[in-house]
Structures are given as C-alpha cells and as structure tokens.
C-alpha cells in the first residue's frame, strides 16, 4: 500500500506564519528537516537563522515566511559559499596590491631623495 502524500503547501499558508516551523519549511521547499537545521546553523540558508544559547547549548531557529517564499520562487539571491569566498579573496588581493604599489612608489621617492 502506498504511503499517503501530503498536498503541497501554498505560499499563502507559509505567509500565515510569523516563524515557519522547520518541518513545514522542509515540506514546502522539498528538503529534509535535518538539512534545514544544518543549513540554518551553518548560516547557509538565506531565509532564516539559528542562534545557540550560551547557557544551555540549545538552538533556536527562525525562518522568515517572506524570505522562504522568495527562496522557493527563485526571487531570493543566493551565493554558494565557495563563490563568495572567491569574490572576497579577489577583492582583498586587489586592495593589497594597490596598497603595496603605493608603498613601493613612496619608498622609491624617499630613497631617491
């Protein structure tokens, strides 16, 4: 006997939440609940965040209904961590190159004086 499948959630149902529960978000975007938990803890989910209590070590999760709907529709810009890292490294390298060129030029003037 086939397992009964739940009907897909609508955008309106998601928007009715203040904070979308993990299991509801997982069902809505087709991820597993553990994947959602991990993505939130690792700051890889652009639709929410997780906070760990220093006192108890327990995690609290927040999923924005508006951002979750935008994510599912493809309207929320997302970046792969590696791509973001490459962009940041390139910009830092460019800034360092400019500074070093400036220091080199200044040292050349000081030494020639």
N, C-alpha and C positions, 0 to 999 in steps of 0.2 A: 504494500500500500504506500502511495506517495505521501510524503510529508506535506502538510498544507503550507503554502507560501503566503506570507503576509502581503497585502496590497502595498504598492509604493506610496510613500508619504508625499504629500503635496507641499509646495512652497508655503502655502497659507498655514498649513499645520505646523511647519517649522517656525514660521514667524510668530506664532501664538506663544512661543516660549520666551521667557526672559533669559534663561540659560538652558541650552539644549542638552538633555541628558546624553551621556556617552552612547548608550545602546541605541537611542533614537538617531543620533548623528551618524553612527556606523551604518545603520539600516538605510538611512537617507542617501548617503554617498557610496554605499556598497563596499565599505571597509569592515574589517573585524573590529570589535571593541578593543582588544589588546593593541591593535595598530593605532587606533585613535589615542589611547592612553600614552603610548610611547611617543607618537608624533607631538603631542602637546607637551610632554615632559622635556623633549629634546628641542623644543621651540621650532619645530619644522612644519607645524600646521598654521597656516595664515588665518585661520578662522577662530582661533582661541588660544588659551594659555593655561599653564598649570603652575601652582605655587606649592612648595613644600614647607610645611610648618617646621621651624627650627626646634620647637618644644617637643612635638610629638612624632615628627618624621612622616606624618601623613600628608597626602597630596589632596589639593582641592583643584577642581577643573572648571573652566569657564569656556563655553562655546557660544559665540555670538550667532544668533539666528540669521541676522542680515548677512554677515560675512560667510556663513555656511552656505546660504542660498547662492550668493555671488560665486563662491568657490565651485559649487556644483554646476552652475551655468557657464563657468569659464570666464566670468567677468572680474575675477579677483587675480591680480598679477601674482604669480608665484615664481620663485627662483630656486633652482637646485643649489644646494649648499656649495658644491664644487664650483659652479659658475660664479656665485657670489664671491667666493674666495679668490678666484682668478681675477675678477674685476678689481677687488680691493688690492691685491698684490700688485697688479699693473699700475694702479694709481699711486700707491705708496712708492713704487720704484721710480715712477716719473717725477714725483715730488723730491725724492732723494737725489736723483740725477740733476735736477735743477739747482738744488742747494749746493751740491758738490761742484757744479760748474761755476756757481757764484763764488764759492770759497776759493776755487782754483784761480779764477780771474783776479780776485782780490789779492791772493798770495803772490801772483805774478807781478802785480803792480807794486806791492810792498817790497818784493825782492829786487825789482829793477830800479827802485828809487834810491 
